[in-house]
C-alpha cells in the first residue's frame, strides 16, 4: 500500500470527524474561550504486528494538517496520543482505550486489526472511533 494513499485516506477520515468547534464543544461540555484548547485523540496501533508502521506517520501528518489550518478548528489544537499495545488480538487494546478515556480522550483512531470489541467499548462510552483496517 502506498504511503501517500494512506496519508490521503487518513486525512480524509480525520477531517470527516465532526471537526467544527460547535461539535467538539458539545462533546467537551464547555463553552468556547479565546484560549487554545487541546483536543486529544487516541491512536490505537500495534507497530510490531499490524500496519501501524505505515499509518502512524500518515495519521500524524493528517493531525498536523488540521492544526496548521486555523479555519478548521479556531482556538483548538488536535493532540494525537499514540500507543503501541503490542498484542492486537488480546485485551490490551481495550485496556489502553480505558486508560486513554480516563485521561480525557474524545475520539479514537484504530486499532489496526479487527475492531469489533473496541467499537462496542467506544460506543458504550459514546466516543467516536475511526477504524482504518477492516
ABEGO torsion letter per residue (X at the ends): XBAAAAAAAAAAAAAABBABAAAAAAAAGBBBBABBBBBBBBBBBBAAABAAAAAAAAAAAAAAAAAABAAABBGBBBBBBBBBAGBABBAAAAAAAAAAAAAGBABBBOBABBAAAAAAAAAAAGBBBBBABX
